[in-house]
Every structure is written in structure tokens, then in C-alpha cells.
């Protein structure tokens, strides 16, 4: 019988309940450390050219979404243990709360314990430890079991050398969230607080009793009704690497992902694969797995500029400092309002976008170029000639319109005459009040307004009438307008010839209601 989701009571009296929590007393092994090489001072090497390939399988499929989710949870927990304890104690997610309630976990003790832990550095996913974990989970499925038999032997056989190791097993996990919570709460029987006595699974995840700098997590689905294990059989290996070739304990690690469901945590399917992660110095760079994870070994202390680039992301650089422990550098892609054609993501469509567009589809860009592929225009997820032509057309159309409305919508600027016009609700004034009204007028923090001259009004309205690019939205209030004349008198002129019909000259003596529309000279 397999119970998933914890939506029903988990156990009856005749069910062997031990299978629904991680295997108790997870093993730990330590070896004598030899030939340890401390960090060197940061050298003046060039940008790395060698890809670190041990952070994922060769087909990029592992860590998969569930496995990367568990890595993400682990590294988040290590960075802020107190917050992890609060989340585990108070989460209303049934994958956490139902088993937590069933085992009667003392949530105050849980929070107090996590609050007492110091933050620890993140761990890097290693494909050799993954292969060992995968082999162990497959063996557990074959034997329909939950145990640690041969777990460390499989690490040795996978070719990973280590000074210390721990292993976790949960053959009855529901999914990645349930597995992580089961390990880190360490729920189980035999104690008054609902948590396993040794807290051994938590010791590994939180790196409490050792420097567990490398991990390999395997989550193997098992839905065969003939077996008791499943729906996920999870094996986790934690190691401190020995000082041998292709083994490291210091990394820049992280996940490139987008929180598509806005729940503030990584979920399977949210990772971004194929993203290049390149520090400005060192031996190695990395390309993210399909689930978005990466790890880069570090040999030198100092400050690193880490560049993220790829077809699915906007180029981004993070700055991290390495001293004597690994650092976490996640690239969480924020949701933004995409402007089609804004390739360099500077909130403007201009010739810079044309240049970068031409360079992009001719494969002539540099690592420092910001390329926002989400700004492409035809849905092919790449920058091509069609995108460049669209940008050029947009620039031409934008520049042909000499009118611009302010962000407030209260003013319109005519760049040909360098005049800013009032476009708010007009005040109807008689001839004796117009000048005084505008001189005391204030709008959008401007105070140097005046009544326009007759020529200024006539010129503006002729432009409006004859310019096909003029949009009526730039002159939202239509009425007669009061203008000053050289001799100090007033004349009533139409707000827009296209509104009333006829030629502007025929409407100069329009005798409708007059209003003061103020103007100012742009600085």
C-alpha cells in the first residue's frame, strides 16, 4: 500500500509504520585527512576556458527538477538555519504539516534547535555521488527496502574519494518537499518530541557535524503496486572530498531559476538549463543542467565577478568573495515588463539595440553585452534580421512624432518649437484674466507658465491639423483658447481645427467659450 500526499490518515495499527519516515541512524564515516592543500591567493589568470563537468550528468538531465529542488532547499537551509526552523515548524503545506502532526513533532523544540545552529556554506552537486546514490536507490527498489546497506561502498565504486561522509535514505518519500522536510525535521518514533534521537539526517543536510561540501541526491520514481517503496526512493550522499585530482571542497554554487508560480521557492520545471556561468578568473566555468543547477571549483581566494549568460536569460553579473568556504550565487530571474525590441534592456528602443541586434545574429557579441532575448519580436526566441528591422521602424516612427506627453498626462511638449503646453483641465477666463491666470499657474512642479501668443497658438494648431502623426490623445481637452497679442489684447482661437472642422484661419474669430491654455518654454 502506497500513500501519497498525506491527504488521508497515514497509518493504521496493522501497517509497519517505520517505512514512512527516513531510515533511522543514518551512517557516518571519517577518514584521516592527508595532503590538504589550502587556498592560494587569487592569481592574475585569464577567464577560465575549461568546463567543470562533474556537477551534472553528461546528458544534462540530472540533477532533475526534484533533485535540484532538494539541493536548493539544503543550501537555503544552511544559509539561514533559524528561518528554516520556522518554515518547517509553521508550514501549512500538507506534505510537511500532515506527517509533522502525525508524529506529534514538538515545533517549539524544532525551532529552538534550528535557531541554535550557525550558518554553513552551501554544497555542490557531484555526478559521482549522484551515480552512487542512484545505484543505491535502484538497489532499494529491487529489494523493496529502506536501509543503508552498501551505501558507502557504492560511493567508492563510483570513483569519489573522501575524508568524511554521511548518507540519508527515505524509500517512501512523496516528492522533493516531503523528502527534504522528512530529513530535516527528522520525524520519527522513539522520542517524546516526534523527531529521531540522533537527528542524523539533519546533521548531514545542515552540515552540523562535518564539512559536507559535496553531495549527490537521487530521487528514483517507483510506482509499481507490487512494491511497498515509493512513490520516490531517495538516497542522499554527503562528502568532504579528499585532496586528489578532480576533487574540490570550495565552490561557487547556485541555481538559475524563475519563480513562475510566485511561491518563493524552487519547484521542478523552474530551472533554466544551458546557461553559461563564467567567473572572471580561475580554471573552470560551468553550464547549468536542465534543472538550472551549477557548481564551479575555486582554487584562489578573492573577489569574483560571475557572469551568467544564455539564450533563456538576460546577461547578469554577480560579485562574490571567496575566503575559506563555498559561496552561494543564485540567479533568480525576476518577472519584468518586456519591451519588444529593447534588446539591451535599458527601457529604450534606440540605435544601441540595432547595433547589438546586428552583432547578435552575426555572432559577434562579447561577454559584456547585455542581450535580452525575451525582447525579440516574432516568437522564435532569437535575435535576427526581422527584430533589427522592427527596431529601426520603431525608431523612425518615434522620431517622426515631435509631440511627447508627460508621464502625468498633464502636459504636451512640441520639440519643434521647444514649447510645453498645458493639457490639463482648462480654466475658462475672460480677456482680463488670462495673463494673470497663467502667470500664477503651476503644473508638474513648473511655475514659469504664461499665456501663449496668437502666433504660437496658430502655429501649433496648424501643425496639429497637417501632421498625420499627431495623436488626439496629445490634446485631450478641446475648447476655445485665449491668446495674447502684441498690443496686449486677447483673441479667441479654436483648440483644434480637426475638432471643429474647417481651416484654422477660418476659426480665428471663433466665438465659443474661451479658456486659458498656458504654455512655457522648455529649458
C-alpha positions in Angstrom: 0.0 0.0 0.0 1.4 3.4 -1.0 0.0 6.5 0.5 1.0 9.7 -1.3 0.2 13.3 -0.5 -0.7 12.6 3.1 -4.3 13.6 2.4 -5.6 10.7 4.4 -4.6 9.3 7.8 -1.1 7.9 7.2 -1.1 4.7 9.3 -3.4 2.0 10.7 -2.4 -0.2 13.5 -1.5 -3.1 11.2 0.8 -1.2 8.9 4.5 -1.3 9.5 4.9 2.4 10.2 8.7 2.7 10.0 8.7 2.8 6.2 7.0 6.3 6.3 10.0 8.1 7.8 13.7 8.2 6.8 15.7 5.2 7.8 16.9 5.8 11.4 20.5 6.1 12.5 22.0 7.2 9.1 25.6 6.2 8.9 28.7 8.5 9.1 32.3 7.6 8.2 35.5 9.6 8.8 39.0 9.1 7.4 42.4 10.6 8.2 42.9 13.7 6.2 46.2 13.9 4.3 47.7 16.2 1.7 45.3 19.0 2.3 46.0 22.0 0.0 45.0 25.4 1.4 43.7 28.1 -0.9 46.2 30.1 -2.8 46.0 33.9 -3.2 44.0 34.9 -6.2 46.2 34.9 -9.3 46.0 37.0 -12.4 44.8 34.2 -14.6 42.6 34.9 -17.6 38.9 34.0 -17.9 38.6 30.2 -17.5 38.3 28.1 -20.6 37.7 24.6 -19.1 34.1 23.4 -18.3 33.6 21.7 -14.9 31.6 18.7 -15.9 31.2 16.9 -12.6 28.2 18.9 -11.4 25.7 17.1 -13.7 25.2 14.1 -15.9 26.6 14.2 -19.4 23.0 14.4 -20.8 22.3 17.4 -18.5 19.2 15.6 -17.1 20.5 15.2 -13.6 20.1 16.6 -11.1 16.5 16.6 -12.3 13.9 19.0 -11.0 13.2 17.1 -7.8 16.9 16.5 -7.1 17.8 20.1 -7.7 14.9 21.2 -5.5 16.4 19.2 -2.6 19.8 20.8 -3.3 18.1 24.2 -3.3 16.3 23.5 -0.1 19.5 22.3 1.6 21.6 25.3 0.6 18.8 27.7 1.6 18.6 26.0 5.0 22.3 26.2 5.5 22.4 29.9 4.8 19.6 30.7 7.3 19.0 27.9 9.9 16.7 29.9 12.1 14.4 30.7 9.1 14.5 27.1 8.1 13.3 26.0 11.5 10.4 28.5 11.4 9.4 27.3 7.9 9.5 23.6 8.9 7.5 24.3 12.1 4.9 26.5 10.7 4.4 25.5 7.0 0.8 24.6 6.2 1.9 22.6 3.1 0.3 19.2 3.7 3.4 17.5 2.5 5.1 18.9 5.6 2.3 19.6 8.1 0.5 16.2 7.9 3.4 14.0 8.8 4.7 16.6 11.3 1.3 16.4 13.0 1.1 12.7 12.8 4.5 12.2 14.5 3.5 14.9 17.0 6.6 16.9 16.4 7.3 19.5 19.1 7.5 22.5 16.9 8.9 24.8 19.6 11.9 22.4 20.2 12.3 22.2 16.4 12.5 26.0 16.1 14.8 26.3 19.1 17.2 23.8 17.7 17.5 25.4 14.3 17.9 28.8 15.9 20.9 27.5 17.7 22.7 26.5 14.5 25.3 28.6 12.8 25.0 29.2 9.1 27.1 26.9 6.9 28.4 27.1 3.4 26.5 25.5 0.5 27.3 22.2 -1.0 28.0 21.3 -4.7 26.2 18.6 -6.6 28.7 15.9 -7.8 27.8 13.4 -10.5 29.9 10.7 -9.0 28.0 10.9 -5.7 24.8 11.1 -7.7 25.7 7.9 -9.6 26.3 6.2 -6.2 23.0 7.4 -4.8 21.2 6.3 -7.9 22.7 2.8 -7.7 21.6 2.6 -4.1 18.1 3.7 -4.7 17.8 1.2 -7.6 19.0 -1.5 -5.2 16.4 -0.5 -2.6 13.7 -0.8 -5.2 15.0 -4.2 -6.3 15.0 -5.4 -2.7 11.8 -3.4 -1.7 13.7 -2.0 1.2 14.8 1.0 3.2 18.4 0.7 4.5 21.9 1.9 4.2 23.4 -1.5 3.2 26.4 -0.9 0.9 25.8 2.8 0.6 29.4 3.9 1.2 30.8 1.1 -0.9 28.8 2.5 -3.8 30.5 5.8 -3.3 33.9 4.2 -3.5 32.9 2.3 -6.6 31.7 5.5 -8.3 35.2 6.9 -8.0 34.7 9.6 -5.4 37.4 9.9 -2.8 36.5 11.5 0.6 37.7 12.3 4.1 34.3 12.1 5.6 30.8 11.0 4.5 27.2 10.8 5.6 24.2 9.1 4.0 20.5 9.6 4.1 17.7 7.3 2.8 14.0 7.7 2.5 12.3 5.0 0.4 8.8 6.3 0.9 9.0 10.0 0.0 6.1 11.6 -1.7 8.1 14.3 -3.5 11.1 16.6 -3.1 9.4 18.8 -0.5 8.2 15.8 1.6 11.7 14.2 1.4 13.5 17.4 2.5 11.2 18.0 5.3 11.3 14.4 6.4 15.1 14.5 6.6 15.5 18.0 8.1 12.7 17.7 10.7 13.9 14.2 11.1 10.5 13.0 12.1 10.1 9.5 13.5 9.3 7.4 16.6 11.0 6.7 19.8 11.2 10.1 21.3 8.8 12.5 23.1 9.4 15.3 20.6 8.5 13.3 17.5 12.0 13.6 16.0 14.6 10.9 15.6 17.1 10.9 18.5 20.3 11.3 16.6 19.0 14.0 14.2 21.4 12.3 11.9 19.6 13.2 8.6 19.6 16.9 9.8 23.3 16.6 10.7 24.0 15.9 7.1 21.8 18.4 5.4 22.8 21.2 7.8 26.5 20.1 7.8 26.4 20.2 11.6 29.0 17.5 12.5 31.2 17.7 9.4 32.2 19.6 6.3 29.8 18.1 3.8 30.9 20.2 0.8 29.9 17.7 -2.0 26.5 16.0 -2.4 24.7 13.6 -4.7 21.0 13.2 -4.4 19.0 10.6 -6.4 15.2 10.6 -6.4 14.0 7.5 -8.3 10.3 7.1 -9.0 8.7 3.8 -8.1 5.0 3.3 -8.8 4.9 -0.5 -9.1 2.0 -1.7 -7.0 3.9 -4.9 -6.3 6.5 -3.0 -4.1 6.0 -1.1 -0.9 8.6 1.5 -1.6 7.8 4.7 -3.4 6.5 6.9 -4.9 10.0 8.3 -4.6 13.0 6.4 -3.4 15.5 9.0 -2.2 19.2 8.4 -1.4 21.5 11.3 -0.4 25.3 11.2 -0.2 27.2 13.9 1.6 31.0 14.1 1.5 34.1 16.1 2.2 36.4 15.5 -0.8 39.9 14.1 -0.5 42.8 16.1 -1.9 43.1 14.2 -5.2 42.6 15.1 -8.8 39.2 16.4 -9.8 38.1 16.7 -6.2 37.4 20.0 -4.5 35.8 21.4 -1.4 35.4 25.0 -2.3 32.9 26.1 -4.9 30.7 28.8 -6.3 27.3 27.1 -6.5 23.8 28.0 -7.3 20.6 27.7 -9.3 19.4 29.7 -12.2 15.6 29.8 -12.0 12.4 31.7 -12.3 9.7 31.5 -9.7 6.9 31.0 -12.2 4.2 30.3 -9.5 5.4 33.0 -7.1 5.6 30.7 -4.1 9.1 31.9 -3.1 10.7 28.5 -3.6 12.3 26.5 -6.4 9.9 23.9 -7.9 10.6 21.3 -10.6 10.4 22.9 -14.0 11.5 26.4 -12.9 15.2 25.9 -13.6 17.0 27.4 -16.6 19.3 25.0 -18.4 22.1 25.8 -20.8 23.2 29.0 -19.0 26.9 29.7 -19.0 28.3 30.7 -15.6 31.8 32.2 -16.0 33.9 33.7 -13.2 36.4 36.4 -14.3 39.3 34.2 -13.1 40.1 30.6 -12.3 40.4 27.3 -14.1 36.7 26.4 -14.6 33.3 27.6 -15.8 30.0 25.8 -15.8 26.9 25.3 -17.9 23.7 24.8 -15.9 21.9 21.4 -16.0 18.4 21.3 -17.4 17.2 21.9 -13.9 19.3 25.1 -13.6 22.0 23.9 -11.1 25.7 24.6 -11.4 28.9 24.3 -9.4 32.4 25.8 -10.1 35.5 24.7 -8.2 37.6 27.5 -6.7 41.3 27.5 -6.1 42.0 31.1 -5.3 40.8 33.4 -2.5 39.5 36.8 -3.5 36.6 38.6 -5.2 35.0 37.1 -8.3 32.7 38.6 -10.9 30.5 35.8 -12.0 28.8 36.3 -15.4 25.6 34.5 -16.3 24.6 34.4 -20.0 22.5 32.3 -22.3 19.5 32.2 -24.7 17.0 31.9 -21.9 18.2 34.7 -19.6 19.3 38.3 -19.6 23.0 38.6 -19.0 23.8 39.3 -15.4 26.9 39.5 -13.2 27.1 38.7 -9.5 30.0 39.6 -7.3 31.1 37.1 -4.6 34.0 36.9 -2.2 35.8 33.6 -1.5 37.8 33.2 1.7 37.8 29.7 3.1 34.4 28.3 2.2 32.0 27.9 -0.7 29.6 30.6 -1.6 26.0 30.6 -3.0 25.2 32.6 -6.1 21.7 32.0 -7.3 20.3 33.8 -10.3 16.6 34.3 -9.7 15.1 35.7 -12.8 12.6 38.4 -11.9 9.4 38.9 -13.9 9.6 42.2 -15.8 7.5 44.1 -18.3 9.1 43.1 -21.6 9.5 45.8 -24.2 9.7 44.3 -27.7 12.9 45.4 -29.4 14.6 46.6 -26.2 17.5 44.1 -26.7 19.9 45.7 -24.2 17.2 46.0 -21.5 17.7 49.7 -20.9 14.0 50.7 -21.2 14.5 52.4 -24.5 14.4 51.3 -28.1 17.2 53.1 -29.9 20.3 52.6 -32.2 22.1 50.7 -29.4 19.5 47.9 -29.8 20.1 48.0 -33.6 23.9 47.6 -33.1 23.6 44.8 -30.5 20.9 43.1 -32.7 23.2 43.1 -35.7 26.1 41.8 -33.6 23.9 39.1 -32.1 22.7 37.5 -35.2 26.1 37.7 -36.8 27.6 36.0 -33.7 29.9 39.0 -32.9 28.8 39.8 -29.3 31.1 39.9 -26.3 30.5 38.6 -22.8 29.9 42.1 -21.5 27.0 42.8 -23.9 23.5 42.7 -22.3 21.3 40.7 -24.6 17.6 40.4 -23.6 16.3 37.6 -25.8 12.8 37.9 -24.4 12.6 41.3 -26.3 12.6 39.5 -29.6 9.5 40.3 -31.7 8.4 37.2 -33.7 8.4 34.4 -31.1 11.4 32.5 -32.4 13.5 33.1 -29.2 16.4 34.5 -31.0 17.6 37.9 -32.3 17.5 38.1 -36.1 17.1 40.5 -39.0 13.4 40.7 -38.5 14.0 42.0 -35.0 16.5 44.6 -36.2 14.1 45.8 -38.9 11.4 46.2 -36.3 13.7 48.2 -34.1 14.6 50.5 -37.0 10.9 51.0 -37.9 10.1 51.8 -34.3 12.9 54.4 -34.1 11.7 56.1 -37.3 8.1 56.2 -36.2 9.0 57.5 -32.8 11.3 60.3 -34.1 8.8 61.4 -36.7 6.4 62.4 -34.0 7.6 65.7 -32.4 5.0 65.5 -29.6 5.5 63.9 -26.3 3.1 63.6 -23.4 4.4 63.8 -19.8 4.2 60.8 -17.5 1.5 62.6 -15.5 -0.5 63.3 -18.7 -0.8 66.9 -17.7 1.4 68.4 -20.4 2.4 68.0 -24.1 5.7 69.1 -25.4 6.3 70.2 -29.0 10.0 69.6 -29.7 10.0 71.6 -32.9 9.1 74.8 -31.1 10.5 73.8 -27.7 7.2 74.7 -26.0 5.5 72.8 -23.3 1.7 73.1 -23.4 -0.8 72.7 -20.6 -3.1 69.7 -21.3 -5.0 69.5 -18.0 -8.5 70.7 -17.3 -8.7 74.3 -18.7 -10.0 77.3 -16.7 -12.5 79.4 -18.6 -11.3 83.0 -18.2 -12.3 86.3 -19.8 -9.9 88.5 -21.6 -8.9 90.4 -18.5 -8.0 87.3 -16.5 -5.9 85.2 -18.9 -2.5 86.6 -18.4 -2.8 86.8 -14.6 -4.1 83.2 -14.5 -1.2 81.7 -16.4 1.5 83.8 -14.6 0.3 82.3 -11.3 -0.3 78.8 -12.7 1.7 75.8 -11.5 1.7 72.3 -13.1 4.0 69.3 -12.7 6.3 71.4 -10.5 6.8 74.1 -13.2 6.0 77.7 -12.3 7.1 79.7 -15.3 3.9 79.5 -17.3 2.4 82.3 -19.5 -0.4 82.8 -21.9 0.6 81.9 -25.4 0.8 84.4 -28.2 -1.6 84.3 -31.1 1.2 83.1 -33.4 2.2 80.3 -31.1 -1.4 79.1 -30.9 -1.9 79.3 -34.6 1.4 77.6 -35.4 0.6 74.8 -33.0 -2.9 74.2 -34.4 -1.7 74.3 -38.0 0.8 71.5 -37.1 -1.9 69.5 -35.4 -4.2 69.9 -38.5 -1.5 69.0 -41.0 0.6 66.4 -39.2 -0.7 62.9 -39.8 1.4 61.5 -36.9 -0.4 63.7 -34.4 -2.5 61.6 -32.0 -5.5 63.3 -30.5 -4.5 61.9 -27.1 -1.9 64.7 -27.0 -4.7 67.3 -26.8 -7.3 65.8 -24.6 -9.3 68.9 -23.7 -11.0 70.8 -26.6 -12.3 74.3 -26.2 -11.7 77.8 -27.3 -8.4 79.2 -26.1 -7.4 82.7 -25.1 -4.3 84.1 -26.6 -2.4 87.3 -26.0 -1.5 89.7 -28.9 1.3 92.2 -29.2 -0.8 95.1 -28.2 -1.9 93.3 -25.0 -5.4 92.4 -26.2 -6.9 88.9 -26.5 -8.3 86.7 -29.2 -10.3 83.5 -29.0 -8.9 80.7 -31.2 -10.1 77.0 -31.5 -8.4 74.3 -29.5 -8.1 72.1 -32.6 -9.2 72.7 -36.2 -9.8 69.0 -36.7 -12.2 69.1 -33.8 -14.4 71.8 -35.2 -13.8 71.4 -38.9 -12.6 74.0 -41.4 -9.3 75.7 -41.8 -7.5 77.2 -38.8 -7.6 80.7 -40.4 -11.4 80.5 -40.7 -11.7 79.8 -37.0 -9.6 82.6 -35.6 -12.6 84.6 -34.6 -14.4 81.6 -33.1 -16.7 83.0 -30.5 -17.3 79.9 -28.3 -16.4 79.8 -24.7 -12.8 81.0 -24.2 -10.3 79.3 -22.0 -6.7 79.9 -20.9 -4.3 77.2 -22.1 -0.9 78.1 -20.6 2.5 77.5 -22.2 6.1 77.6 -21.1 9.5 77.4 -22.8 11.4 74.2 -22.3 14.8 74.7 -20.6 
